[in-house]
Amino acid sequence: MRLVQVTDAHLHADTEARSRAGIPWRQFQQVLRAVTAEHPDIVIFTGDISQDESADSYALAAQAMAALPCPWYWLPGNHDQLALMAAERPLVDEVDLGAWRMLLINTQVEGKPHGELGSERLAKLAEQLENDDRPTLIAMHHPPVDVGAVWMDAIGLQDREAFWELLSNHSHVKIILFGHAHQAYAEHHRSGDATIDVYGCPAMADQFLPGAEHFAIDEASRPGYRVIDLAYSDAQGSEWQSWIERID
């Protein structure tokens, strides 16, 4: 099964509106054309769909995503309006991937740039993990790890310690995908007796400069997406490969 992650489109109702380094709507369309050429089985959009928080921006995104050759799902980022998202496309928290499954976690703290799960979301995640031991991929917006940029690490997942403590009891969690950081990232993160692959993804809009102490745009990097090929067999168990692609 081929899963593709896209993230951080930061769309406006005005399709000609500019970001700091480009025109988000044009970049969004270019990324989706490239994603379609990957022949994905499923696409996950890990938040910050909108920049101007308008109903029209979500309508644009949903109409464009509807042209994908596969099912797609989205979850909220810190810039998003849940009610407007849900009006265009229902929000789900779990997707059956056959031998695998994907959990979609809302890490949004309304009105704040950082993320948090809180006790209720953590309890729900614990229940989901206890009820099904298939190999699991978790998708979320905020990074549950430091990505190495001081300003970004300050607005990542605030209760990450509780998150990792929970995962340490569930070795069937294999992969975590996040957005928010606007850059490629990969880490083998030790959790209990298992190692979880944690992946960040380039934004569809502007890219952020890796390793920066303060906010900075990476004008040399291009928009992109992440491909994850998932497999499972009785002999080998769960296997996967993942890589980044960028548009010209």
Residue pairs with C-beta under 8 A, 6 or more apart in sequence:
1 41
1 42
1 97
1 98
1 100
1 229
1 230
1 231
2 38
2 39
2 40
2 41
2 42
2 227
2 228
2 229
2 230
3 40
3 41
3 42
3 43
3 44
3 97
3 102
3 137
3 227
3 228
3 229
3 230
4 35
4 38
4 40
4 42
4 43
4 44
4 225
4 226
4 227
4 228
5 43
5 44
5 45
5 46
5 139
5 177
5 179
5 199
5 201
5 225
5 226
5 228
6 31
6 32
6 35
6 43
6 44
6 45
6 46
6 201
6 204
6 225
7 45
7 46
7 47
7 48
7 77
7 141
7 179
7 180
7 201
7 202
7 203
7 204
7 225
8 46
8 47
8 48
8 77
8 179
8 180
8 182
8 201
8 203
8 204
8 205
9 24
9 27
9 28
9 45
9 48
9 49
9 50
9 61
9 203
9 204
9 205
10 19
10 24
10 48
10 50
10 51
10 79
10 203
10 204
10 205
10 206
11 24
11 25
11 28
11 49
11 50
11 51
11 52
11 57
11 60
11 61
12 24
12 25
12 50
12 51
12 52
12 54
12 57
13 52
13 54
13 55
13 56
13 57
13 60
14 52
15 23
15 25
15 26
15 60
16 23
16 25
17 23
17 24
17 25
17 51
17 52
19 51
19 205
19 206
20 206
20 217
21 206
21 207
21 217
21 219
22 205
22 206
22 223
24 51
24 204
24 205
25 60
27 204
27 205
27 223
27 247
28 61
28 64
28 204
28 205
29 64
30 223
30 247
31 204
31 223
31 224
31 225
31 247
32 64
32 65
32 67
32 68
34 225
34 245
34 247
35 43
35 68
35 225
36 67
36 68
36 69
38 227
38 245
39 69
40 68
40 69
40 70
40 227
41 70
42 70
42 71
42 72
42 73
42 95
42 97
42 102
43 65
43 68
43 70
43 71
43 72
43 73
44 72
44 73
44 74
44 75
44 102
44 104
44 139
44 177
45 61
45 65
45 72
45 73
45 74
45 75
46 74
46 75
46 77
46 139
46 140
46 141
46 177
46 178
46 179
46 180
46 201
47 74
47 75
47 76
47 77
47 78
47 79
47 80
47 108
47 141
47 179
47 180
48 77
48 78
48 79
48 80
48 141
48 179
48 180
48 203
49 57
49 58
49 61
49 74
49 77
49 79
49 80
49 85
50 57
50 58
50 61
50 79
50 80
50 81
50 84
51 57
51 79
51 205
53 79
53 80
53 81
53 84
54 84
55 84
55 87
58 81
58 84
58 85
58 87
58 88
58 89
59 88
61 74
61 88
62 88
62 89
65 72
65 74
65 89
71 95
73 89
73 92
73 95
73 104
74 85
74 89
74 91
75 91
75 104
75 105
75 106
75 139
75 140
75 141
76 82
76 85
76 91
76 106
76 108
76 141
77 108
77 141
77 179
77 180
78 108
78 109
78 112
78 113
78 114
78 115
78 141
78 142
78 155
78 180
80 108
82 91
82 106
82 108
85 91
91 104
91 106
92 104
93 103
93 104
93 105
93 106
93 124
93 128
94 101
94 102
94 103
94 104
94 128
95 101
95 102
95 104
97 137
97 230
98 232
99 134
99 135
99 230
99 232
99 238
100 134
100 135
100 136
100 137
100 230
100 232
100 238
101 132
101 134
101 135
101 136
101 137
102 136
102 137
102 138
102 139
103 125
103 128
103 129
103 136
103 137
103 138
103 139
104 139
104 140
105 117
105 121
105 125
105 138
105 139
105 140
106 121
106 140
107 115
107 116
107 117
107 121
107 140
107 141
107 142
107 157
108 115
108 141
109 115
109 116
109 158
113 155
114 142
114 154
114 155
114 156
114 157
114 158
115 140
115 141
115 142
115 155
115 156
115 157
115 158
115 180
116 157
116 158
116 159
117 125
117 157
117 159
117 162
117 163
118 159
122 159
122 162
122 163
122 166
125 166
126 166
129 136
129 166
129 167
129 169
129 170
129 172
129 173
130 170
133 172
134 172
135 172
135 174
135 230
135 232
135 237
135 238
136 170
136 172
136 173
136 174
136 175
137 174
137 175
137 176
137 177
137 228
137 230
138 173
138 175
138 176
138 177
139 176
139 177
139 178
140 157
140 176
140 177
140 178
141 178
141 179
141 180
142 155
142 156
142 157
142 178
142 180
143 152
143 153
143 156
143 157
143 178
143 180
143 181
143 185
143 198
143 200
144 156
144 157
144 160
144 163
144 164
144 176
144 178
144 198
145 156
145 160
145 187
145 189
145 198
146 153
146 156
147 153
147 156
147 181
147 183
147 185
147 200
147 210
148 210
148 211
149 181
149 183
149 208
149 209
149 210
149 211
149 212
149 213
150 212
150 213
150 214
151 212
151 213
151 214
151 215
152 180
152 181
152 208
152 212
155 180
156 180
156 181
157 163
164 189
164 191
167 173
167 191
167 192
167 196
168 191
168 192
168 194
169 192
171 192
171 193
171 194
173 191
173 194
173 196
174 196
174 197
174 238
174 240
175 196
175 197
175 198
175 199
175 228
175 240
175 242
176 189
176 196
176 197
176 198
176 199
177 199
177 201
177 226
177 228
178 185
178 198
178 199
178 200
178 201
179 200
179 201
179 203
181 200
181 208
182 202
182 203
182 205
182 206
182 207
182 208
182 218
183 200
183 202
183 203
183 207
183 208
183 209
183 210
183 218
183 221
184 200
184 201
184 202
184 224
184 226
184 244
185 198
185 199
185 200
185 201
186 197
186 198
186 199
186 200
186 242
187 197
187 198
187 199
188 195
188 196
188 197
188 198
189 195
189 196
189 197
189 198
197 240
197 242
199 226
199 228
199 242
201 224
201 225
201 226
201 244
202 221
202 222
202 223
202 224
202 225
202 226
202 244
202 246
203 223
204 223
204 225
205 223
206 217
207 217
207 218
207 219
207 221
207 222
207 223
208 215
208 216
208 217
208 218
209 216
209 217
209 218
210 218
221 246
222 246
222 247
222 248
223 246
223 247
224 244
224 245
224 246
224 247
225 244
225 245
226 242
226 243
226 244
226 245
227 242
227 243
227 244
227 245
228 240
228 241
228 242
229 240
229 241
229 242
230 238
230 239
230 240
231 238
231 239
231 240
232 238
232 239
233 239
